[in-house]
Amino acid sequence: MTGFLYATPSVFESTRERAQLSLTADQHRPVRFHARVARDVLPLRLALQSLGGLIWHSDSWNGEGSGAWLDPLITVHPDRLFFEAFSQDLSAYGLVIVDRERFVPEGEVHCGTTNVDFTAWLWAALAEMRSSRETHLRIGPEGFDVRTTGAGGRFEQKVDVPEPWVRGLLQLQGAMAMPGTRLSVRPVDLLAAVRFLSHTKARVSPRALRYEMQPGEDARLMLEPWEHPIPLRGAAHGYTEPRTIRAWGRRRLRLLEPLLPYAERVDIYLKGRALPHFYVAHLSDGVRFLLGLSGWTANHWTHTAGLDLLLEPTHDAPLAERVLDVLRARFHASTEEVAAALGVDVARAAGALATQCAAGRALFDVEARRWRHRELFATPVDLGRLYPPDARREEAERLEAAGQVEVTSAAPRETRKVRRLPTPEGPVTREVVLRDWVVHGRAGPQAGLELVMNDEDRLLFGRCGCDHFREHLLNQGPCAHLLALHRMARAQRRELASSVPTSDDDTLVARAEAGARREQALDPEDGDDDNG
């Protein structure tokens, strides 16, 4: 992959009357933005600190670092600034959105996208930003004088861009563009959930977040395995039938905690069961922080299996180039506006926009529901190298499109355990229910298929009569027939309670306490693994 070059480290300088944050950009990208912060600097400082916390947090959410960390991206548009980055394990994504109205530009502005040097030292220095001081922001490749001792901490002259980072960013754009459910919730309600989970550790599965929508009622959030409800007052959803969406990654929600006391509202975007979910904290004065979480922690953004999250791309290269011309001229536009400008239907425009998104030449602004021109690199990425063709996935999609996949039975298989669970009010005894999803069916010429999926829709067991399965079993992943059946069966899964009350007699309590002691002996670390 290509790399980028920094002239000098980024610096933060502060005196009694004035502060300046100078971010050094890639010398290959002619992006320039020098401006004075015209309004209260606190929302901007909090959002940038949260982004730094996502990058530099000592916790690795999935227990292992990927080694694919990279400095943040900054995009300058006529109406907004975007600061975006991944956590070090690539399971969480942060995006700071700032309206340009918050700044008074100084000199000429060059719009575009670039990486910037951003160190742990600089993250810590952001705490010195104060509303009592006149604050300036400088973004550019020209380099800045270093007058603060130790400023920048480290300096990397040339940085190579890892392929997992690029693949993750492209996957993310596809996920944000997917249709889904939007809830607007009060920050205090989400904070109640974060605080409950911070002070209450569960050592047993299941450990998901369950968003429940009942017709005519506000949505609510259910915390597993306690079945602890968090009412989301005012969170309208518009569903006319009951709907439940289950998501993982609740420990990573702590990244939002410092912002919630200052937020006016939080918009939640749910893409589906075990799929990515997004949280947008709206701070005052045109500053927003978006937190994007992969379906579950270990399933980080770099997994190639997530390519199907992208919208259906077009094979009409001339149309895709015309779409890019519209975005270059306008910087941002809705799908309908692009379709009207080109005189094509909305579906064709959406496919062409998705193609440019997959190529790293556009981004989808989930908060504004608009497409934006964004050149990820000076030269477009090689999608064939990042995503080599997967013959099994293509065959599974062909079988499904041809109507040759049938689910003959799909039902949960339950395992129940009595457990003593801690809560802020004291321990409670509940019967925890673990459910695997057992599916039988056929795909193409293969009948008698069987698969078993766990809580997170990951394949635990499979059976097929094809040559690929007989030779490899599941050692190289499922065959095309099991993949097709898996895709079909996911839509039939129903969410049920993760635990039920039980009588608090001495026998059950003793059994629950003995089970807790056994689990603690096997896992003495005080953790709360998202993976269940």
SULTA-V369521 format. One record per helix or strand of 2 or more residues. SS is the DSSP state (2 for helix, 1 for strand). FROM is the first residue (numbers start at 1). LEN is the number of residues. If there is no record, write none. Layout:
ss=SS from=FROM len=LEN
ss=SS from=FROM len=LEN
This chain:
ss=1 from=3 len=3
ss=1 from=11 len=4
ss=1 from=18 len=8
ss=1 from=32 len=6
ss=2 from=42 len=15
ss=1 from=73 len=4
ss=1 from=80 len=7
ss=1 from=92 len=8
ss=2 from=100 len=3
ss=1 from=103 len=3
ss=1 from=112 len=5
ss=2 from=120 len=9
ss=1 from=134 len=7
ss=1 from=158 len=3
ss=2 from=163 len=15
ss=1 from=181 len=5
ss=2 from=187 len=13
ss=1 from=209 len=5
ss=1 from=220 len=4
ss=1 from=228 len=4
ss=1 from=243 len=5
ss=2 from=250 len=11
ss=1 from=265 len=6
ss=1 from=277 len=7
ss=1 from=287 len=7
ss=2 from=304 len=6
ss=2 from=317 len=14
ss=1 from=332 len=2
ss=2 from=335 len=8
ss=2 from=346 len=13
ss=1 from=362 len=4
ss=1 from=370 len=4
ss=2 from=383 len=4
ss=2 from=391 len=11
ss=1 from=405 len=17
ss=1 from=428 len=16
ss=1 from=446 len=8
ss=1 from=459 len=5
ss=2 from=467 len=6
ss=2 from=480 len=11
ss=1 from=499 len=3
ss=2 from=506 len=17
